[in-house]
Amino acid sequence: MNFNMTFNDILNHGFVRKFAELNQNVLTTGTQIILIISAVLVTLFASYLLGSLNFAIIISGKQYKQDIRNFGSKNAGMTNMMRTYGKKAAGLTLLGDALKAVASAVIGYALLGQLGAYISGVFCILGHMFPIFYRFKGGKGVVTTAVSILMCNPLVFLILFTMFVIIVAFTKYISLGSVMCVLLYPLVLDRIERLLNPSGGSAFTLFAVLVAVLVVFKHKENIKRLLNHTESKFSFKKSVKTPSEEQEPDKK
């Protein structure tokens, strides 16, 4: 058996794919297929379960003994945590949702290389949106999507993040920036891949399209409010009162 692999081999192909390639004269075709399918299944299930660890729900439950899905926009995500509990809670949510996307991508890279990173990204986002631990009612996946893009293609992330900052700075709408950037994601990825490989595009664009569909679907209510000019603008200040705060007497 040949285990001679470099870091670039793991990064581009993953341990399992490279192992099957190096030992194709020793392993039967059936064994190679089983190895690849097993790696794909481990990647998608592990990423989905990691994605299902929704830190907005975890933090609101542990820290405040409440469920963030009962307040504000009722979304289990960073923006609603900011509006409901403030900067600290939002920061912890951002960190947790980012780290689970990083962990998922590492698993994907280790097993299947860049292909695995894209697979892990999609299923981590699915887990965040439809978490098995919380009755399949999760968040909208913006942070998880952003970090997954960063792990798969830093240049694409940098371009989209710059667009996001500009849109939010001028409009104050997080939802608008998120939807616009995710819609541009497949196009930007395809253009970058074509620059790097002029002979053809990239099959990874299909993953980008799937991610865009998921994120836009989860933002359908935001899109309606944007069209009706009733969408809430982003602020670094709390703007939602929890039941415990509403019961406190005014301090004037």
C-alpha positions as CSV (number, residue, x, y, z in Angstrom):
1,M,0.0,0.0,0.0
2,N,1.3,3.4,-0.9
3,F,0.7,6.3,1.6
4,N,3.2,8.7,0.1
5,M,1.3,12.0,0.0
6,T,2.1,15.7,0.3
7,F,0.1,18.5,1.9
8,N,-1.0,19.7,-1.5
9,D,-2.2,16.2,-2.4
10,I,-4.4,16.2,0.7
11,L,-5.6,19.8,0.0
12,N,-6.5,19.1,-3.6
13,H,-7.6,15.5,-3.5
14,G,-8.0,14.5,0.2
15,F,-6.5,11.4,1.9
16,V,-9.1,9.0,0.7
17,R,-9.2,10.0,-3.0
18,K,-5.4,10.2,-3.1
19,F,-5.0,6.9,-1.4
20,A,-7.3,5.3,-3.9
21,E,-5.4,6.9,-6.8
22,L,-2.0,5.8,-5.5
23,N,-3.1,2.2,-4.9
24,Q,-5.4,1.7,-8.0
25,N,-3.2,-1.2,-9.1
26,V,-3.7,-2.9,-5.7
27,L,-7.3,-2.0,-4.9
28,T,-10.2,-3.4,-6.9
29,T,-12.5,-0.9,-8.6
30,G,-15.3,-1.9,-6.2
31,T,-13.0,-1.2,-3.2
32,Q,-12.1,2.2,-4.6
33,I,-15.7,3.1,-5.1
34,I,-16.7,2.0,-1.6
35,L,-13.8,4.1,-0.2
36,I,-15.0,7.2,-2.0
37,I,-18.7,6.7,-1.2
38,S,-17.8,6.1,2.4
39,A,-15.8,9.3,2.5
40,V,-18.6,11.3,0.9
41,L,-21.1,9.9,3.4
42,V,-18.9,10.7,6.4
43,T,-18.3,14.2,5.1
44,L,-21.9,15.1,4.5
45,F,-23.2,13.5,7.8
46,A,-20.5,15.0,9.9
47,S,-21.0,18.4,8.3
48,Y,-24.8,18.3,8.7
49,L,-24.5,17.4,12.4
50,L,-21.9,20.2,13.0
51,G,-24.2,22.6,11.1
52,S,-27.1,21.5,13.3
53,L,-25.3,23.0,16.3
54,N,-27.1,26.3,16.1
55,F,-25.2,28.7,18.5
56,A,-27.9,31.3,18.5
57,I,-30.3,28.7,20.1
58,I,-27.6,27.3,22.3
59,I,-26.4,30.7,23.7
60,S,-30.0,32.1,24.1
61,G,-30.9,28.9,26.0
62,K,-27.8,28.6,28.2
63,Q,-27.2,32.2,28.9
64,Y,-30.6,33.7,29.0
65,K,-32.9,30.7,29.5
66,Q,-34.9,31.7,26.5
67,D,-35.3,30.6,22.8
68,I,-34.1,33.3,20.3
69,R,-36.7,31.9,17.9
70,N,-39.4,33.5,20.1
71,F,-38.1,37.1,19.7
72,G,-37.5,39.8,17.1
73,S,-37.5,38.3,13.6
74,K,-37.6,34.8,15.3
75,N,-34.5,33.8,13.3
76,A,-31.8,31.8,15.0
77,G,-28.9,33.9,13.7
78,M,-26.4,36.5,14.6
79,T,-28.4,39.6,13.5
80,N,-31.4,38.7,15.6
81,M,-29.1,37.9,18.6
82,M,-27.7,41.4,18.2
83,R,-31.1,43.0,18.2
84,T,-32.3,40.9,21.1
85,Y,-29.3,40.4,23.5
86,G,-26.6,42.7,22.2
87,K,-23.1,42.6,20.9
88,K,-21.6,40.0,23.2
89,A,-24.3,37.4,22.4
90,A,-24.0,38.2,18.7
91,G,-20.2,37.9,18.8
92,L,-20.4,34.5,20.4
93,T,-23.0,33.4,17.9
94,L,-20.7,34.6,15.0
95,L,-17.8,32.7,16.5
96,G,-19.6,29.5,17.0
97,D,-21.3,29.5,13.6
98,A,-18.0,30.3,12.0
99,L,-16.0,27.6,13.8
100,K,-18.5,24.9,12.8
101,A,-18.1,25.8,9.2
102,V,-14.3,25.7,9.5
103,A,-14.5,22.3,11.2
104,S,-16.7,21.0,8.5
105,A,-14.4,22.2,5.7
106,V,-11.4,20.6,7.5
107,I,-13.1,17.3,7.5
108,G,-14.0,17.7,3.8
109,Y,-10.5,18.7,2.8
110,A,-9.0,15.8,4.8
111,L,-11.1,13.1,3.2
112,L,-11.9,14.4,-0.3
113,G,-9.9,17.6,-0.9
114,Q,-11.5,20.7,-2.4
115,L,-14.5,18.6,-3.6
116,G,-15.0,17.6,0.0
117,A,-14.8,21.2,1.2
118,Y,-17.7,22.2,-1.1
119,I,-19.8,19.2,-0.1
120,S,-19.2,19.9,3.6
121,G,-20.1,23.6,3.0
122,V,-23.5,22.7,1.5
123,F,-24.4,20.2,4.3
124,C,-23.1,22.4,7.1
125,I,-25.4,25.2,5.7
126,L,-28.3,22.7,5.5
127,G,-27.7,21.7,9.1
128,H,-27.7,25.3,10.2
129,M,-31.0,26.0,8.4
130,F,-32.7,22.7,9.2
131,P,-31.0,21.5,12.4
132,I,-32.0,18.0,13.5
133,F,-31.4,18.9,17.2
134,Y,-33.9,21.8,17.1
135,R,-36.9,20.4,15.2
136,F,-35.4,21.5,11.8
137,K,-36.1,25.1,12.6
138,G,-32.8,27.0,12.4
139,G,-31.2,30.2,11.0
140,K,-30.7,31.6,7.5
141,G,-27.1,30.5,7.1
142,V,-25.4,33.8,6.3
143,V,-22.4,33.4,8.6
144,T,-22.0,29.7,7.9
145,T,-22.2,30.4,4.1
146,A,-19.7,33.1,4.3
147,V,-17.1,31.0,6.2
148,S,-17.7,28.0,3.9
149,I,-17.0,30.2,0.9
150,L,-13.9,31.5,2.6
151,M,-12.6,28.0,3.3
152,C,-13.3,26.9,-0.3
153,N,-12.1,30.0,-2.2
154,P,-10.6,32.9,-0.3
155,L,-10.5,35.2,-3.3
156,V,-14.2,34.7,-4.1
157,F,-15.0,35.4,-0.4
158,L,-13.0,38.6,-0.5
159,I,-14.8,39.9,-3.5
160,L,-18.3,39.0,-2.1
161,F,-17.4,40.3,1.3
162,T,-16.4,43.7,-0.2
163,M,-19.7,43.9,-2.0
164,F,-21.6,42.9,1.2
165,V,-19.9,45.7,3.2
166,I,-20.6,48.3,0.5
167,I,-24.3,47.3,0.2
168,V,-24.9,47.2,4.0
169,A,-23.0,50.5,4.5
170,F,-25.2,52.3,2.1
171,T,-28.5,50.6,2.8
172,K,-28.2,49.3,6.4
173,Y,-30.0,46.1,5.3
174,I,-28.1,42.9,6.2
175,S,-30.7,40.9,4.3
176,L,-30.2,42.8,1.1
177,G,-26.4,42.5,1.3
178,S,-26.8,38.7,2.0
179,V,-29.2,38.0,-0.8
180,M,-27.3,40.1,-3.4
181,C,-24.0,38.5,-2.6
182,V,-25.2,35.0,-2.6
183,L,-26.9,35.5,-5.9
184,L,-23.6,36.8,-7.3
185,Y,-21.7,33.9,-5.7
186,P,-22.1,31.4,-8.7
187,L,-21.1,34.1,-11.2
188,V,-18.1,35.3,-9.3
189,L,-16.9,31.7,-8.6
190,D,-17.3,30.8,-12.3
191,R,-15.3,33.9,-13.5
192,I,-12.5,33.3,-11.0
193,E,-12.3,29.6,-11.9
194,R,-12.2,30.5,-15.6
195,L,-9.4,32.9,-15.0
196,L,-7.4,30.1,-13.3
197,N,-8.5,27.5,-15.9
198,P,-9.2,29.2,-19.2
199,S,-10.0,25.9,-20.9
200,G,-13.3,25.5,-19.0
201,G,-15.4,26.4,-16.0
202,S,-15.7,24.6,-12.7
203,A,-18.1,21.9,-11.6
204,F,-18.0,23.7,-8.2
205,T,-20.3,26.3,-9.6
206,L,-23.1,23.8,-9.2
207,F,-22.5,23.8,-5.4
208,A,-22.6,27.6,-5.5
209,V,-26.0,27.6,-7.2
210,L,-27.4,25.2,-4.6
211,V,-26.1,27.4,-1.8
212,A,-27.6,30.5,-3.4
213,V,-31.0,28.7,-3.7
214,L,-31.0,27.7,-0.1
215,V,-30.0,31.1,1.3
216,V,-32.5,33.0,-0.9
217,F,-35.3,30.5,0.1
218,K,-34.6,31.2,3.8
219,H,-34.7,35.0,3.1
220,K,-38.1,34.9,1.3
221,E,-39.8,36.8,4.1
222,N,-37.0,39.4,4.2
223,I,-37.3,39.9,0.4
224,K,-41.1,40.5,0.8
225,R,-40.4,43.1,3.5
226,L,-37.7,44.8,1.4
227,L,-40.2,45.1,-1.5
228,N,-42.8,46.5,0.9
229,H,-40.2,48.9,2.6
230,T,-40.9,47.3,6.0
231,E,-37.5,45.5,6.5
232,S,-35.6,46.4,9.7
233,K,-32.3,48.2,9.2
234,F,-29.2,46.9,11.0
235,S,-28.0,48.6,14.2
236,F,-25.3,47.8,16.7
237,K,-27.8,48.6,19.5
238,K,-30.5,46.2,20.9
239,S,-33.9,46.9,19.5
240,V,-36.0,44.0,20.8
241,K,-37.3,43.6,24.4
242,T,-37.5,40.2,25.9
243,P,-40.4,39.3,28.3
244,S,-38.2,39.9,31.3
245,E,-37.3,43.3,30.2
246,E,-40.8,44.3,29.3
247,Q,-41.9,43.5,32.9
248,E,-39.3,45.9,34.4
249,P,-40.6,49.3,35.4
250,D,-39.5,52.3,33.4
251,K,-36.4,54.0,34.9
252,K,-36.9,57.7,34.3
